[in-house]
């Protein structure tokens, strides 16, 4: 998708902070792909798919200084998270030249 649509695709799917992070990495495409997988994993953890007015940029995957990925939720996804009582979202990302995978877990205050 990046090769075919370039910045049009990148700006539709990723936030400015995600773009900055990925473009500052040696394997830029791998990092974009890992974030794509993480966004999909978050949607699965929410159990919503792309309904309820959620867009790609509503789910933002950033990294703490030590490298741990963190999920920031905005817009329509934020409304779903609040309705479901989710207070914490954890994500793990793995990627290489040809594949990317991610796993997300959503918990509420009763489960922490």
C-alpha positions in Angstrom: 0.0 0.0 0.0 2.8 2.4 0.8 4.6 1.6 -2.5 1.3 2.0 -4.4 -0.2 5.1 -2.7 2.7 6.7 -0.9 2.0 9.6 1.4 -1.7 9.6 0.6 -2.0 6.2 2.3 0.4 7.0 5.1 -1.4 10.3 6.1 -4.7 8.5 6.0 -3.7 5.7 8.3 -1.0 7.1 10.6 -0.8 10.1 13.0 2.0 12.7 12.6 3.8 11.2 15.6 3.6 7.7 14.2 4.9 8.9 10.8 7.8 10.7 12.5 8.7 7.6 14.5 8.6 5.2 11.6 10.5 7.5 9.2 13.3 7.9 11.8 13.9 4.1 11.8 16.3 2.2 9.6 13.5 -0.3 8.4 10.8 2.3 7.9 8.3 0.1 6.1 8.7 -2.7 8.8 7.8 -0.1 11.5 4.8 1.1 9.5 3.7 -2.5 9.0 4.1 -3.3 12.7 1.9 -0.4 13.6 -0.7 -1.4 11.1 -0.8 -4.9 12.7 -1.1 -3.3 16.2 -4.0 -1.1 15.1 -5.8 -4.2 13.8 -5.0 -6.0 17.1 -6.5 -3.2 19.1 -9.7 -3.3 17.0 -10.0 -7.0 17.7 -9.5 -6.4 21.4 -12.3 -3.8 21.3 -14.5 -6.3 19.4 -15.8 -3.6 17.1 -14.0 -3.8 13.8 -14.4 -0.6 11.7 -17.9 0.2 12.8 -19.1 2.8 15.3 -17.2 5.6 13.5 -13.7 4.4 14.2 -10.9 5.6 11.9 -7.3 4.4 11.5 -5.9 7.5 13.1 -8.1 7.0 16.2 -5.7 4.3 17.3 -2.2 5.6 17.7 0.8 3.3 18.5 3.8 5.1 20.0 6.8 4.0 22.0 8.0 4.9 25.5 11.7 5.9 25.7 12.7 2.3 26.6 10.9 1.0 23.5 7.7 -0.4 24.9 4.8 0.3 22.6 1.9 2.2 24.0 -1.6 2.7 22.6 -3.3 6.1 22.5 -7.0 6.1 21.7 -8.8 9.1 20.1 -12.0 10.1 18.4 -14.6 7.4 17.8 -12.4 4.7 19.3 -12.2 6.7 22.6 -16.0 6.6 22.8 -16.1 2.8 22.4 -13.3 2.4 25.0 -15.3 4.5 27.5 -18.6 2.6 26.7 -16.8 -0.7 27.3 -15.2 0.5 30.5 -11.7 -0.2 29.2 -9.0 1.5 31.3 -5.9 -0.1 29.9 -4.7 -1.4 26.5 -1.5 -3.3 26.1 0.1 -4.2 22.8 3.0 -6.3 21.6 4.5 -5.9 18.1 6.9 -8.0 16.2 8.1 -7.6 12.6 10.7 -8.6 10.1 11.3 -7.9 6.4 8.3 -10.0 5.2 5.9 -10.2 8.1 4.4 -8.2 11.0 2.2 -9.4 13.9 0.8 -7.8 17.0 -1.3 -8.8 20.0 -3.5 -6.5 22.1 -5.2 -6.9 25.4 -7.9 -4.6 26.7 -8.7 -4.6 30.4 -11.1 -2.7 32.6 -10.7 -1.4 36.1 -12.1 -4.6 37.6 -9.4 -6.7 35.9 -6.3 -4.7 36.8 
